[in-house]
C-alpha cells in the first residue's frame, strides 16, 4: 500500500538506479518532515541491508523513530553519549542499555534499522570484533566455572548484588547464577549441576518465579569497556608523567587531583566494584577505535550486504556537530590545565570532517526540505521530490468529506490512519455513508486503487501527499488534532 506509489515517481527510480551503479552521496530535496520516514522506508527496502537514519538532535530522532516504527517495528534508537558529563549521567544504565540493544541488532539481525543523531557518529567505540569477544554464551550442557564467571561479569560492567532486581545486576547463590542482561526485558536463572549448566530459565525479578526455559542465552556487556589488570598500564603511566610535569611547575593541587583520578579508576577495576567511570578513558585501553559508521559498515560487510545512510537536514547536522566540537575542545582545554582529565581523554571525539568523508564512502542520501548546497558534502547527483504537507481539519468532518470527495473525483489514492481498529472501522463506515469508496482493512499489501480511501490501523502524527502520483496519507491527528494532556492542578495549602 505504501511502497506502490513510490514506484510511480520517476525521480525515485532514478535515485535507486544511481545508487545501485555507484556508491556515494546523493541529495533528495522537497521532502516534508512527516513524509521522510515513508521515503526512507521505500528506498531502503528497495536496496536491502542495514540502514541508518541520522538527524540533528535527540528530540527529532525520537520523533522519527516513533513515525518509522509504523513501517518497521524493529527500528531502534542509538543515543549519543554526553562525552563531557557521561560519568554523571542521571539515566543510569538506560543509555548503555539502548546502545547495547543496537550493538546486538547489528551483530545478530539481517536488516537492522537504526536512528540516531549526528553527534553519536562522533563517539569513539571499541571495534566490533572486540565487542564480539566480550559476549558470554550460555546453554544447557556447557561447563561453567562460577568464580571465573563472577569475575568476568564484573569486568563486563555488571553489578554484583545479593538478589537481582534491575538490569545490569547479577547474583550467585550456591549453584545458581541469576543475571539481568541490559539487552533483555527480563532476568535469567542459570542452574548448575556441579560445574555443568543444567537449565537456563527466564524469571520475574519482582516475584523471583521462573517463567520459560531458554535453549541458549547470549549475555552482552553492561559497559562498552571490558578491562583487566594489564589494560591499566597505559593509564597509570600517562597519569604519572602528567603528575610529574605539574609538580615541576609547582602545581601541587593539579598533580594531586590527576593522581587521585587515576587511582580511583584503578581501584574500581581491581576491587571488582564496577567500571562505568572508566569509559571516558577509552583511548588508553583501546588505541584502535572506530566510529559508529565504521561499526555498521563492518557488520554489513560481515553479511555481504549493503549499508545505507540517510542524513536528515545535513546543514543542521553539521551545525550541531560544529557546536559539539567547539564545546568539547573548550571544556577539555580547561580541564587539562586544572588536572581534572588526562591528555588522552581529549581525543574522545571524531571530527565532523572525518564523519563527512566517511559518509562519502557509503551509499548515502541527504534528506532536506529545500534545495540547497551542502558545503561539507559534494553530492554526485541531486533529485527533487514534490511532497506536500496536509492541512489540518480541526475536527471538521465536513471538510474531510469535501476533500476526500475531491480526491475521489481526481483519482487520488488515499490512506487514512486511525489510532485504533475500532475507530478505523467506524471511520470507514461513516465515509461510506457519505458516498465515498472507503473501506477498512488490516492488509497492508492491498494496493489502493485510484479514487479509493483505505482506512488502516496505525499511529502517525502528520500526513503528507505526493501530487505527482496522486497519493495522500491522512492521520487521525490531521482530522481531530493532537490529544492534549491534562495539566495537574497545583494544590495550595493554607499558610
C-alpha positions in Angstrom: 0.0 0.0 0.0 2.8 2.4 0.9 5.5 1.3 -1.5 3.5 1.0 -4.6 3.0 4.8 -5.2 6.8 5.4 -4.9 7.4 3.2 -7.9 5.4 5.8 -10.0 7.9 8.6 -9.1 10.5 8.9 -11.9 13.0 10.7 -9.5 12.6 7.8 -7.0 13.5 5.1 -9.5 16.4 7.2 -10.9 17.8 7.6 -7.4 17.6 3.9 -6.8 19.3 3.1 -10.1 22.1 5.7 -9.5 22.8 4.3 -6.0 22.9 0.8 -7.5 25.5 1.8 -10.0 27.8 3.9 -7.8 28.1 4.4 -4.0 28.5 7.9 -2.7 26.4 10.9 -1.6 23.1 11.8 -3.3 20.7 14.6 -2.4 16.9 14.3 -2.1 15.1 17.7 -1.7 11.5 18.7 -1.4 10.6 16.2 1.4 8.4 17.1 4.4 9.3 16.0 7.9 6.1 13.9 8.1 7.0 12.1 4.8 10.7 11.4 5.4 10.2 8.1 7.2 7.9 6.8 4.4 10.5 7.9 1.8 13.4 6.2 3.7 11.3 3.0 4.2 10.6 2.8 0.5 14.2 3.4 -0.6 16.0 1.3 2.0 13.5 -1.6 1.4 14.3 -1.5 -2.3 18.0 -1.7 -1.7 18.0 -4.0 1.4 20.7 -4.4 4.0 21.4 -2.3 7.1 20.0 1.2 7.3 21.0 4.2 9.3 18.9 7.4 9.6 20.9 10.4 11.1 19.3 13.6 12.3 20.4 16.7 14.3 19.1 16.3 17.8 17.6 13.7 20.2 14.0 15.0 20.1 13.9 14.8 16.3 15.4 11.3 16.4 12.8 10.1 18.8 10.0 11.6 16.6 11.5 9.9 13.5 11.7 6.6 15.4 8.1 6.9 16.5 7.0 7.5 12.9 9.3 4.8 11.4 8.1 2.1 13.7 4.8 2.1 11.9 6.6 0.7 8.9 9.2 -1.4 10.8 8.5 -2.1 14.5 12.1 -3.4 15.0 13.7 0.0 14.3 16.0 1.1 17.2 17.3 4.4 18.6 21.1 4.8 19.2 21.6 7.6 21.8 24.8 9.6 21.8 26.9 9.8 24.9 27.2 13.1 26.7 31.0 13.0 26.5 31.5 15.9 28.9 29.2 14.7 31.6 28.9 10.9 30.8 30.1 9.9 34.3 27.3 11.8 36.0 24.6 10.6 33.6 21.3 10.6 35.6 19.7 7.9 33.4 21.9 5.2 35.0 22.0 2.1 32.8 19.2 3.3 30.5 21.6 4.9 27.9 24.0 1.9 28.0 21.0 -0.4 27.6 19.8 1.4 24.5 23.2 1.3 23.0 23.8 -2.4 23.7 20.5 -3.3 22.1 21.7 -1.6 19.0 25.0 -3.4 19.1 23.1 -6.7 19.4 20.9 -5.9 16.4 23.9 -5.0 14.3 25.6 -8.3 15.1 22.6 -10.6 15.0 19.8 -9.2 12.7 19.7 -9.4 9.0 18.3 -5.9 8.2 18.7 -3.6 11.3 17.3 -0.1 11.1 19.0 2.4 13.4 18.0 6.0 14.0 20.5 8.3 15.7 21.9 11.8 16.0 25.0 13.2 14.2 26.9 13.6 17.4 26.5 9.9 18.1 28.6 9.3 15.0 31.4 11.3 16.6 31.8 8.9 19.6 34.8 6.6 19.7 33.9 2.9 20.1 35.7 -0.3 20.5 36.0 -2.3 17.3 33.1 -4.7 16.6 35.4 -7.8 16.7 36.4 -6.7 20.2 32.8 -6.4 21.2 32.1 -9.9 19.9 34.9 -11.3 22.1 33.1 -9.8 25.1 30.0 -11.9 24.6 29.2 -14.7 27.0 27.2 -17.6 25.6 25.4 -20.0 27.9 23.3 -23.1 27.2 22.4 -26.4 29.0 25.2 -28.9 28.9 28.1 -26.3 28.9 30.7 -26.3 31.6 30.7 -23.1 33.8 33.2 -22.0 36.5 31.1 -19.8 38.8 34.0 -18.0 40.3 35.6 -17.1 37.0 32.2 -16.2 35.6 31.6 -13.9 38.5 34.9 -12.0 37.9 34.2 -11.9 34.2 30.7 -10.4 34.7 32.1 -7.7 36.9 34.7 -6.9 34.3 31.8 -6.7 31.8 30.3 -3.9 33.8 27.6 -5.9 35.8 27.0 -5.1 39.4 27.1 -7.9 42.0 24.1 -7.9 44.2 22.6 -10.3 46.8 19.4 -10.5 44.6 18.8 -9.5 41.0 16.3 -6.6 40.9 17.3 -4.3 38.0 19.0 -4.6 34.6 22.8 -4.7 34.9 22.8 -6.8 38.1 23.8 -10.5 38.8 23.9 -12.7 41.9 25.5 -16.1 42.8 23.8 -18.3 45.4 25.1 -21.8 45.7 24.9 -23.4 42.3 22.6 -20.8 40.8 23.6 -17.7 38.8 21.0 -15.0 38.3 21.6 -12.2 35.8 19.5 -9.4 34.3 21.2 -8.6 30.9 20.9 -5.0 29.6 19.6 -6.2 26.3 16.8 -8.3 27.7 13.3 -7.5 29.1 13.6 -9.9 32.0 16.2 -11.7 34.2 17.6 -15.2 33.7 18.5 -18.0 36.1 21.3 -20.5 35.3 21.2 -23.6 37.4 24.2 -25.8 37.6 24.8 -29.5 38.5 28.3 -29.5 39.8 30.1 -27.4 37.1 27.7 -28.2 34.2 24.7 -26.0 33.2 21.5 -27.9 34.0 19.0 -25.3 32.8 18.6 -21.7 31.7 15.2 -20.1 32.5 13.8 -16.6 32.5 12.3 -15.4 35.7 10.5 -12.3 37.2 12.7 -10.1 39.3 9.6 -9.0 41.3 8.3 -12.4 42.3 11.5 -14.4 41.7 9.4 -17.0 39.9 10.7 -18.9 36.9 8.9 -18.3 33.5 10.2 -20.1 30.5 13.1 -22.4 29.6 15.6 -21.0 27.2 17.8 -23.0 24.8 20.6 -20.5 24.7 21.4 -17.2 26.3 23.9 -14.6 25.0 24.9 -12.0 27.5 26.1 -8.7 26.2 28.3 -6.4 28.4 26.8 -3.8 30.7 29.6 -1.4 29.8 31.3 -0.6 26.5 34.6 -1.5 28.1 35.9 -4.8 29.4 39.0 -4.3 31.4 41.7 -6.1 33.4 45.0 -5.6 35.2 47.1 -5.2 32.0 44.8 -2.5 30.5 45.7 -0.2 33.3 49.4 0.2 32.3 48.9 3.0 29.7 46.6 4.9 32.0 48.9 4.7 35.0 52.0 5.7 33.0 50.4 8.8 31.5 48.9 9.9 34.8 52.3 9.6 36.5 54.0 11.5 33.6 51.5 14.3 33.8 51.7 14.4 37.6 55.5 14.9 37.5 55.0 17.7 34.9 52.6 19.5 37.3 55.0 19.0 40.2 57.9 20.6 38.3 55.6 23.6 37.5 54.7 23.8 41.3 51.0 22.9 40.5 50.6 20.7 43.6 46.8 20.8 43.6 46.6 19.7 39.9 49.2 16.9 40.5 47.2 15.6 43.5 43.9 15.7 41.6 45.2 13.8 38.5 46.9 11.1 40.6 43.7 10.7 42.7 41.6 10.2 39.5 43.9 7.5 38.1 44.0 5.7 41.4 40.2 5.8 41.7 39.8 4.0 38.3 42.4 1.5 39.3 40.7 0.7 42.5 37.3 0.3 40.7 38.7 -2.3 38.4 41.0 -4.2 40.8 38.4 -4.4 43.6 35.7 -5.5 41.1 33.3 -2.7 42.1 32.3 -1.6 38.6 33.9 0.1 35.6 31.4 2.6 34.3 33.5 5.5 35.4 36.4 4.2 33.2 34.6 4.6 29.9 35.9 8.1 29.5 39.4 6.7 29.4 38.7 4.6 26.3 41.7 5.8 24.3 44.1 4.4 26.9 42.6 1.0 26.8 41.9 0.6 23.1 44.2 2.6 20.8 42.5 1.3 17.6 39.0 2.7 18.0 36.2 3.2 15.4 33.2 5.4 14.8 29.6 4.2 14.6 29.7 4.4 10.8 32.7 2.0 10.7 30.9 -0.2 13.2 27.8 -0.5 11.0 29.8 -1.0 7.8 31.8 -3.9 9.4 28.5 -5.7 10.4 27.1 -5.1 6.9 30.2 -6.4 5.2 30.2 -9.5 7.5 26.9 -10.4 5.9 27.8 -9.3 2.4 25.1 -6.7 2.4 24.8 -3.0 1.5 24.9 -0.3 4.1 22.6 2.7 3.5 22.8 6.1 5.4 20.2 8.8 5.3 21.2 12.2 6.7 18.2 14.4 7.7 18.7 18.1 7.1 22.5 17.9 6.6 23.1 21.6 7.1 21.6 21.5 10.7 23.5 18.3 11.4 26.8 19.9 10.6 25.9 23.0 12.7 25.2 20.7 15.6 28.5 18.9 15.1 30.4 22.1 15.0 28.8 23.2 18.3 29.7 19.9 19.9 33.3 20.1 18.7 33.7 23.7 20.0 32.2 23.0 23.4 34.3 19.8 23.8 37.6 21.4 22.8 37.0 24.4 25.1 36.0 22.2 28.1 38.9 19.8 27.6 41.4 22.6 27.5 40.2 24.0 30.8 40.1 20.6 32.5 43.6 19.7 31.3 45.0 22.9 32.7 43.4 22.1 36.1 44.3 18.5 36.2 40.8 17.1 36.0 41.5 14.9 32.9 44.3 13.1 31.2 45.6 14.1 27.8 44.2 11.0 26.1 40.7 11.9 27.2 40.8 15.0 24.9 40.8 12.6 21.9 37.4 11.1 22.6 35.7 12.9 19.7 35.9 12.1 15.9 35.8 15.4 13.9 32.8 16.3 11.7 35.0 16.5 8.6 36.1 12.9 9.1 32.5 11.9 9.5 31.5 13.7 6.3 34.4 11.9 4.5 33.2 8.5 5.8 29.7 9.2 4.6 31.1 9.8 1.1 32.3 6.2 1.1 28.9 4.7 1.8 25.6 4.7 0.0 24.3 8.0 1.4 21.2 10.1 0.8 20.9 13.7 2.1 17.2 14.4 3.0 16.2 18.1 3.1 13.0 20.2 2.7 14.6 22.8 0.5 17.2 22.5 -2.3 20.5 23.9 -1.1 24.2 23.4 -1.4 25.9 21.3 1.2 29.3 22.8 1.9 30.5 19.6 3.8 29.2 17.3 1.1 29.5 17.1 -2.7 26.5 15.1 -3.9 27.0 13.0 -7.1 23.5 14.0 -8.2 20.5 15.8 -6.7 16.9 14.8 -7.0 13.8 16.9 -6.3 10.5 15.4 -5.0 7.2 17.2 -4.8 5.9 16.3 -1.4 3.4 18.4 0.4 2.1 18.6 4.0 -1.6 18.0 4.8 -3.7 20.9 6.1 -5.4 20.2 9.5 -9.2 19.8 9.6 -9.6 21.0 13.2 -12.2 18.4 13.9 -14.4 19.3 10.9 -15.8 16.0 9.4 -17.5 18.1 6.7 -14.1 19.5 5.4 -12.7 16.0 5.5 -15.5 14.6 3.4 -15.2 17.5 1.0 -11.5 16.9 0.4 -12.0 13.1 0.1 -14.8 13.7 -2.5 -12.4 15.9 -4.4 -9.6 13.2 -4.2 -12.1 10.6 -5.5 -13.0 12.8 -8.4 -9.4 13.5 -9.3 -8.5 9.8 -8.9 -6.2 10.1 -5.9 -5.3 7.0 -3.8 -5.9 7.8 -0.1 -4.7 6.1 3.0 -6.3 7.2 6.3 -4.6 6.1 9.5 -6.6 5.7 12.8 -5.2 5.1 16.3 -7.4 2.1 17.0 -9.0 -0.7 15.0 -12.5 0.2 16.4 -12.1 3.8 15.2 -10.8 2.7 11.9 -13.8 0.5 11.2 -16.2 3.3 12.4 -14.4 5.9 10.2 -14.8 3.6 7.1 -18.5 3.2 7.8 -19.0 6.9 8.3 -17.3 7.7 5.0 -19.2 5.1 3.1 -22.4 6.8 4.3 -21.2 10.0 2.6 -20.9 8.2 -0.8 -17.2 7.6 -0.7 -15.4 4.5 -1.8 -13.9 3.8 1.6 -13.1 0.5 3.3 -11.3 -0.7 6.4 -8.6 -3.4 6.1 -5.7 -4.8 8.0 -4.0 -6.0 4.8 -1.1 -3.5 4.2 -0.2 -5.3 1.0 -3.6 -4.3 -0.6 -2.9 -1.7 -3.3 -5.1 1.3 -3.0 -6.8 1.9 -6.3 -7.4 5.5 -7.7 -10.4 7.0 -6.1 -10.4 4.7 -3.1 -9.9 5.6 0.5 -8.2 2.8 2.5 -8.6 3.1 6.3 -5.8 1.4 8.3 -4.9 1.0 11.9 -1.7 2.8 12.6 0.0 5.6 14.6 1.3 8.6 12.7 1.3 12.2 13.8 1.0 14.0 10.5 0.0 13.2 6.9 1.6 14.0 3.6 1.0 13.8 -0.1 2.7 13.1 -3.5 0.8 15.2 -6.0 2.8 13.8 -8.9 1.5 10.3 -8.3 -1.8 11.3 -6.7 -1.2 9.6 -3.4 -2.2 11.0 0.0 -1.7 9.8 3.6 -4.0 11.3 6.3 -3.9 10.7 10.0 -6.3 11.0 12.8 -4.2 13.9 14.2 -4.8 15.8 10.9 -8.5 15.4 11.4 -9.1 15.9 15.1 -5.8 17.4 16.3 -3.4 16.1 18.9 -4.9 15.0 22.2 -3.9 17.5 24.9 -2.6 16.1 28.1 -4.5 17.3 31.2 -2.5 19.6 33.4 -2.3 18.6 37.0 -3.8 21.2 39.3 -1.4 22.6 41.9 -2.5 22.1 45.4 -2.2 25.0 47.7 -2.1 24.6 51.5 -3.2 27.2 54.0 -0.3 29.3 55.2 
